[in-house]
Amino acid sequence: QVQLVESGGGLVQAGGSLRLSCAASGRTFSSSAMGWFRQAPGKEREFVATISWSGGGTWYADSVKGRFTISRDNAKNTVYLQMNSLKPEDTAVYYCARSRNSYNAYEGSVADWGQGTQVTVSS
C-alpha cells in the first residue's frame, strides 16, 4: 500500500491560483499513473486530471481543461496540480489517487487515496 499526503489547499479569490502537491511513499509511485479527483459538498466525487507513469500522457476533465495542469516528479515521489483562473465552482475537497495501471487513473482503477485537501474559491 502507498500512502498519499496532499498539501497546498486553501482559500483563494476567483481568478487566483493554487498549486496542490501529493507526496507518495513506497517504490510503486514511479510505475503508477496518478490522478486528482474532487468532491464538492452534496455532490459525487469526480475526475479532474490524470498523468501516466512517465508524465508523457495527461488527460483532463472538460471543466478544468486549459486552466489546470497535472505534473509529476518521480525523483521526489510527488504529483502536482497547478490550478489557475480558479472559479467558485472549483470549490471542493481535492483527492490524490494512485492507479493500479501505468497509463491513467479513473474511479475504478484507484488503489490508494489521499486524505484530501480543501480548496475554497470565493467570488
N, C-alpha and C positions, 0 to 999 in steps of 0.2 A: 504494500500500500504506500502511496505517495501522499505526503502532507503538503497542502497548498495554503499559503498565507497571503491574503490580499492586503494592500495598503494604498493610500492615495485618495480615498474618497473624501467628500466634504461638501460644503455649501458654496455655491458659485452663482453669480448672476447670469441671466440669459445672455448668450453671446460669448461667454467666457470659456475657459479651457481647464481641463484636469487631465492628469496622467495617472492611470492606475497601474500598479505593479503586482505581480503574483510570484512569490518565491516558492520554489518547489524543493522538497527533499527527495533523496533517492536517485538511483542511477538510471531510471527508466525515462526521465524527463526528456533527454535529448533524442530519444527514438519515438516519442509520442507526439501526436497532434495535440494542440491545446486550443481552448476556446474560452470565450466570455459569453455569459448569459446574464439576463437581468429579470427582476421581478418587481413590478410596481404594485402599490397597495391595491388589493382587490382584484388583481389580475394574475394570470398564469405566468410562469417563468417562460421567457422567450430567448431565442438565439440572438446574439449580437454579432459575433465575429469568430472566425477560426483561422488557424495557421498550421501548416504542415510541419513535420518534424524538422525539416531543413530551413523553413522560413520561405521556401520558394513558392508556396501556394497560399493565398489568402482569399477569404470569402466573407462577405458582409451581408447583414440584413439590409433590405432596401431603405429602411428608415434611418440608417446611420451611414449609408454609403456616401463617400465624399466628405464626411465630417470626422469619422473615427478611423484610426489606423492601428492595426494589431501588429506587433513585432515580438521577436524573441532573441534572447542571448543565451545560447546553450552553455557557454562557458560559465555563466552566472546562474544557470538553472532558473531563469526568470523570463516571464512573458509580460508584455506591456499592452496597455490600451490607451492610446493618445486620443482624447476626446476634445474636439474643437467645435466652435459655434453651437454650444450647448443650448438646448431648448427645455422649457419646463416639462415637456412630455418625456424627457430623458431621465427624470427623477425615478429612482429605483434602487434596490439593493443589487449590486453587481457581483456576480459569482465567477470565479475562475474554475476551469474544469480541465481534467486530463482525459484524453480519449484513449480507448483501447486500441485504436488503429493509428497509423502513422500519417494519415493524409488529411483527415478533417475530424471535427468534433460536432456531434449533434446529440440531441437529448438522449437518444438510445445508446450512444456509443461511450458515454461518460463512465469512467471507472472511479474517478475521485473528484470530489467537490471541495472548494474552499469554503470558508465560513461566511463570506460575503462582506462587502463594504458599501456603505450608504453613500449615494450621490444624490444631492438635492440641488435643483436648479430653480432659482427664484425668478419671477417675471418682473 
